[in-house]
């Protein structure tokens, strides 16, 4: 079990919550939607002896404030991520992202290539116009509470279906994913993540689906690794991302663990020793917000898994 600390920092007037774990060279970790950096805790545990890992909650996810935009694009999320890097004093770093986080990593590298040493993107979506129209019409329904609590049963079922089919609203043998349904405890955590940001959960999701990752990848010239496990529904998009170019490599893998090993081995030679990160006094949800330039007191560390 690795040691993980939780912190807040003020970024352009927004509170950003982030986790820090591990030891060694620095890697930035980006989570999927509609989750938070808590979704990366198991990975942080597995990589704790290889990397120092910095994992922010995306704006509008977890405990981070939403962007002050009605319909942010993924370029907006990339700018927000660069601003977070400024706030914690990270100039340049290799980036690992999973699903929405993979797209976020590509967007960051495209807009700020000088800030990204390498990209390991695990699961990249590349939709046709017809698929995007279907996603926008059905994948992200508004979350409407009902007086009898029926919305809670709907939410649980929706999160369960998301682990069985992609897209979750298309239930057929062709859309069935090839892995076991998560445990009730994992489903409960996932449902709670969406529930607490139910009014804005769709924003980053929609922006990721609309983002043209294929065009961005053509522009990247830093080392890039694209992976997807065979069970991953996004593995079907590997062929759409185009041939390897500009230092880009694409790999299918048998299992999620294989994809993680590929990513870790790819990032390790490109990561460098981290700068002193601002870890303010206080931890957890009551951690103090602070601005860059405030005293950098190290927070108390504690053991945490799946919180």
C-alpha positions as CSV (number, residue, x, y, z in Angstrom):
1,X,0.0,0.0,0.0
2,X,1.5,3.3,-1.1
3,X,1.4,6.6,0.8
4,X,-0.9,9.2,-0.9
5,X,-1.3,12.8,0.1
6,X,-4.2,15.0,-0.9
7,X,-4.0,18.8,-1.4
8,X,-5.7,21.9,-2.8
9,X,-4.2,24.8,-4.7
10,X,-5.7,28.0,-6.0
11,X,-5.4,28.1,-9.8
12,X,-6.8,31.3,-11.4
13,X,-9.3,31.7,-8.7
14,X,-10.5,28.0,-8.8
15,X,-9.8,25.4,-6.2
16,X,-8.0,22.4,-7.7
17,X,-7.7,19.2,-5.7
18,X,-4.8,16.9,-6.4
19,X,-3.0,13.8,-5.1
20,X,0.7,13.1,-4.8
21,X,2.3,9.6,-4.3
22,X,5.4,7.6,-4.9
23,X,9.0,8.4,-5.3
24,X,11.4,8.9,-8.1
25,X,11.0,10.9,-11.3
26,X,7.8,12.9,-11.9
27,X,4.9,11.8,-14.0
28,X,1.5,13.6,-14.4
29,X,-1.5,11.3,-14.2
30,X,-4.9,12.2,-15.8
31,X,-8.1,10.3,-14.9
32,X,-11.1,9.2,-16.9
33,X,-14.6,10.7,-16.7
34,X,-16.8,11.0,-14.8
35,X,-14.3,10.0,-12.1
36,X,-11.6,11.9,-10.2
37,X,-8.0,11.2,-9.3
38,X,-9.3,8.6,-6.8
39,X,-9.8,6.4,-9.9
40,X,-6.0,6.3,-10.2
41,X,-5.3,5.1,-6.7
42,X,-4.6,1.5,-7.7
43,X,-2.3,2.6,-10.5
44,X,-0.5,4.9,-8.0
45,X,0.0,1.9,-5.7
46,X,1.5,-0.2,-8.5
47,X,3.8,2.6,-9.8
48,X,4.8,3.9,-6.3
49,X,8.4,2.6,-6.5
50,X,9.0,3.9,-10.0
51,X,7.6,7.4,-10.1
52,X,6.5,10.4,-8.1
53,X,2.9,10.8,-9.4
54,X,1.0,14.1,-9.5
55,X,-2.7,13.5,-10.2
56,X,-5.2,16.5,-10.3
57,X,-8.9,16.3,-10.3
58,X,-10.1,17.7,-13.7
59,X,-12.1,21.0,-13.3
60,X,-15.7,20.0,-12.5
61,X,-14.6,16.5,-11.4
62,X,-14.0,15.2,-7.9
63,X,-13.2,18.1,-5.6
64,X,-12.0,20.6,-8.2
65,X,-14.0,23.7,-9.1
66,X,-15.7,23.8,-12.5
67,X,-14.4,26.0,-15.3
68,X,-16.3,29.3,-15.6
69,X,-17.5,28.3,-19.1
70,X,-20.9,27.1,-20.2
71,X,-19.5,24.7,-22.8
72,X,-15.7,24.3,-22.4
73,X,-13.7,22.6,-25.1
74,X,-10.9,20.3,-24.5
75,X,-8.5,23.1,-25.4
76,X,-10.0,24.9,-22.4
77,X,-9.2,21.9,-20.2
78,X,-5.7,21.8,-21.6
79,X,-5.2,25.4,-20.7
80,X,-6.5,24.8,-17.2
81,X,-4.1,21.9,-16.8
82,X,-1.1,24.1,-17.9
83,X,-2.2,26.7,-15.4
84,X,-2.2,23.9,-12.7
85,X,1.3,23.0,-13.7
86,X,2.3,26.6,-13.3
87,X,0.7,26.8,-9.9
88,X,2.6,23.7,-8.6
89,X,5.9,24.7,-10.3
90,X,6.1,22.0,-12.9
91,X,7.7,23.2,-16.1
92,X,7.8,20.0,-18.2
93,X,6.7,16.5,-17.5
94,X,5.7,13.1,-19.1
95,X,2.0,12.5,-19.0
96,X,-0.1,9.4,-18.6
97,X,-3.8,9.5,-19.3
98,X,-6.6,6.9,-19.3
99,X,-9.6,7.4,-21.6
100,X,-10.8,11.0,-21.1
101,X,-7.4,11.6,-19.4
102,X,-5.7,10.2,-22.5
103,X,-7.4,12.7,-24.7
104,X,-6.6,15.4,-22.2
105,X,-2.9,14.5,-22.4
106,X,-3.0,14.8,-26.2
107,X,-4.7,18.2,-26.0
108,X,-2.1,19.4,-23.5
109,X,0.8,18.2,-25.7
110,X,-0.8,19.8,-28.8
111,X,-1.3,23.2,-27.2
112,X,1.8,23.2,-25.0
113,X,4.4,20.9,-26.6
114,X,7.2,22.6,-24.7
115,X,5.5,21.5,-21.4
116,X,5.2,17.7,-22.3
117,X,8.2,15.4,-22.4
118,X,6.1,12.5,-23.6
119,X,2.5,11.2,-23.8
120,X,1.3,7.7,-22.8
121,X,-2.4,7.6,-23.8
122,X,-4.3,4.5,-22.7
123,X,-7.5,4.4,-24.7
124,X,-8.2,7.2,-27.2
125,X,-11.6,7.8,-28.7
126,X,-12.0,8.7,-32.4
127,X,-15.6,8.9,-33.4
128,X,-17.2,9.2,-36.8
129,X,-19.8,12.0,-37.2
130,X,-22.6,9.4,-36.9
131,X,-21.2,8.0,-33.7
132,X,-20.7,11.4,-32.2
133,X,-24.3,12.3,-33.0
134,X,-25.5,9.1,-31.2
135,X,-23.2,9.8,-28.2
136,X,-24.5,13.4,-27.9
137,X,-28.1,12.3,-28.1
138,X,-28.0,9.4,-25.7
139,X,-24.8,9.0,-23.7
140,X,-25.0,12.1,-21.5
141,X,-28.6,12.5,-20.3
142,X,-29.3,15.2,-17.7
143,X,-29.3,13.9,-14.1
144,X,-32.7,14.8,-12.7
145,X,-33.4,13.9,-9.0
146,X,-36.9,12.6,-8.3
147,X,-39.0,12.8,-5.1
148,X,-39.0,9.0,-4.6
149,X,-35.3,8.5,-5.0
150,X,-35.7,6.6,-8.3
151,X,-32.8,8.6,-9.7
152,X,-30.5,6.7,-7.4
153,X,-31.5,3.3,-8.8
154,X,-31.1,4.7,-12.4
155,X,-27.7,6.1,-11.5
156,X,-26.5,2.7,-10.2
157,X,-27.8,0.9,-13.2
158,X,-26.3,3.4,-15.6
159,X,-22.9,3.1,-14.0
160,X,-23.2,-0.7,-14.1
161,X,-24.2,-0.7,-17.8
162,X,-21.2,1.5,-18.5
163,X,-19.0,-1.4,-17.4
164,X,-20.8,-3.9,-19.6
165,X,-21.4,-2.0,-22.9
166,X,-19.9,0.8,-24.9
167,X,-21.7,2.9,-25.5
168,X,-23.7,2.0,-22.4
169,X,-27.0,2.8,-24.0
170,X,-26.4,0.4,-26.9
171,X,-26.9,-3.0,-25.3
172,X,-26.0,-5.8,-27.8
173,X,-23.4,-8.5,-28.4
174,X,-21.5,-6.2,-30.6
175,X,-21.1,-3.5,-27.9
176,X,-20.5,-6.0,-25.0
177,X,-17.1,-5.5,-23.3
178,X,-15.0,-8.5,-22.4
179,X,-14.3,-8.2,-18.7
180,X,-16.0,-8.8,-15.4
181,X,-18.4,-6.3,-13.9
182,X,-16.7,-4.4,-11.1
183,X,-17.4,-5.1,-7.4
184,X,-20.4,-3.4,-5.7
185,X,-17.9,-1.4,-3.8
186,X,-16.3,-0.1,-7.0
187,X,-19.7,0.6,-8.6
188,X,-20.7,2.5,-5.5
189,X,-17.6,4.7,-5.6
190,X,-18.2,5.4,-9.3
191,X,-21.8,6.3,-8.7
192,X,-20.9,8.6,-5.9
193,X,-18.4,10.4,-8.1
194,X,-21.0,11.2,-10.7
195,X,-23.6,12.0,-8.1
196,X,-21.6,14.7,-6.4
197,X,-20.9,16.4,-9.7
198,X,-24.2,15.5,-11.4
199,X,-24.9,19.0,-12.6
200,X,-21.6,19.3,-14.6
201,X,-20.4,15.7,-15.1
202,X,-21.3,15.9,-18.8
203,X,-19.0,18.9,-19.6
204,X,-15.6,17.2,-19.8
205,X,-17.2,14.0,-21.3
206,X,-18.8,16.0,-24.2
207,X,-15.6,18.0,-24.8
208,X,-13.6,14.8,-25.0
209,X,-16.0,13.1,-27.4
210,X,-15.9,16.2,-29.6
211,X,-12.1,16.7,-29.6
212,X,-10.3,15.8,-32.8
213,X,-7.5,13.6,-31.3
214,X,-6.5,12.3,-34.7
215,X,-5.7,15.7,-36.0
216,X,-3.8,16.6,-32.8
217,X,-1.8,13.4,-32.9
218,X,-0.6,14.3,-36.5
219,X,0.9,17.5,-35.1
220,X,2.7,15.9,-32.1
221,X,6.5,15.4,-32.4
222,X,7.4,14.4,-28.9
223,X,7.5,10.6,-28.0
224,X,3.9,9.3,-28.0
225,X,2.6,5.9,-27.0
226,X,-1.0,4.9,-27.6
227,X,-2.2,1.7,-25.9
228,X,-5.5,-0.1,-25.4
229,X,-6.2,-3.5,-23.8
230,X,-8.1,-5.9,-26.0
231,X,-11.1,-5.8,-23.7
232,X,-11.2,-2.0,-23.8
233,X,-13.9,-0.7,-26.0
234,X,-11.6,2.1,-27.2
235,X,-9.2,-0.5,-28.7
236,X,-11.5,-0.4,-31.7
237,X,-10.2,3.1,-32.4
238,X,-6.5,2.2,-32.7
239,X,-6.8,1.7,-36.4
240,X,-8.5,5.1,-36.8
241,X,-5.6,7.0,-35.3
242,X,-3.5,6.5,-38.3
243,X,0.0,5.0,-38.9
244,X,2.8,5.8,-36.5
245,X,4.3,9.2,-37.2
246,X,6.3,11.8,-35.4
247,X,7.7,9.4,-32.8
248,X,4.3,7.9,-32.2
249,X,3.8,4.2,-31.4
250,X,0.5,2.3,-31.2
251,X,0.1,-0.9,-29.3
252,X,-2.7,-3.3,-28.5
253,X,-2.3,-5.3,-25.3
254,X,-4.0,-8.3,-23.9
255,X,-4.9,-6.9,-20.5
256,X,-5.0,-3.6,-18.7
257,X,-1.9,-4.6,-16.8
258,X,0.0,-5.1,-20.0
259,X,-1.0,-1.6,-21.1
260,X,0.2,-0.1,-17.8
261,X,3.5,-1.9,-18.1
262,X,4.0,-0.6,-21.6
263,X,3.3,2.9,-20.4
264,X,5.6,2.8,-17.4
265,X,8.5,1.4,-19.4
266,X,7.9,4.0,-22.1
267,X,7.7,7.0,-19.6
268,X,10.5,6.0,-17.3
269,X,13.5,7.1,-19.4
270,X,11.8,10.5,-20.2
271,X,10.9,11.4,-16.6
272,X,13.1,13.7,-14.4
273,X,13.4,14.3,-10.7
274,X,10.5,16.4,-9.6
275,X,10.8,20.0,-8.2
276,X,9.6,20.6,-4.6
277,X,5.8,20.4,-4.9
278,X,3.6,22.8,-2.9
279,X,2.0,20.5,-0.3
280,X,0.1,22.8,2.1
281,X,-0.5,22.1,5.7
282,X,-3.7,20.1,6.1
283,X,-5.0,17.2,4.1
284,X,-8.1,15.6,2.8
285,X,-11.3,17.5,2.0
286,X,-10.4,20.1,4.7
287,X,-7.0,20.9,3.2
288,X,-6.3,24.6,3.0
289,X,-6.4,26.4,-0.3
290,X,-3.3,28.4,-1.1
291,X,-1.8,30.5,-3.9
292,X,1.6,30.0,-5.5
293,X,4.2,31.8,-3.4
294,X,2.6,30.9,-0.1
295,X,4.8,28.9,2.3
296,X,5.4,25.4,1.1
297,X,4.7,23.3,4.2
298,X,4.6,19.6,3.6
299,X,1.2,18.0,4.5
300,X,0.8,15.1,6.8
301,X,0.8,11.9,4.8
302,X,-1.5,9.0,5.4
303,X,-2.3,5.7,4.0
304,X,-5.3,5.7,1.6
305,X,-6.8,3.3,-0.9
306,X,-10.0,3.5,-2.8
307,X,-11.2,6.7,-1.0
